[in-house]
Amino acid sequence: MSKGGNTMALIPITVAEGTLLSVSNNDAVLTIVVTNTNAIPCKAGTNAYYYVELSDGTNEETYTFVMPQTGTIAAGHSETFVVANSTLGEVTDHSGVIYYTEV
């Protein structure tokens, strides 16, 4: 989709196991790995916004991460984000989009 030079790309999302932050909550931290399938033609000097939705079937959380860009994001490139988690159990559904400015 494109509108005025701004575009989005659907991305697959991988959620790793929680990393122990607290002995009372093994899932207090989530590691989110975002990998784009195709090359994304970002304009150098702009930001890419990684928009991620996670759900455990009952609760849903939405995260947005900003990454400065030097140019095209190569196909198969991964970004890893770590977030505090106080609401989600085992993540059972996830989706994401990268918003970016085209070259």
Secondary structure, DSSP 8 states (H G I E B T S, - for coil): -EETTEEEEE--EEE-----SBTTBTTSEEEEEEE-SS-B-B-TTSEEEEEEEEE-SS-EEEEEEEEE-SS-B-TT-EEEEEEE-SS-SS--EEEEEEEEEB-
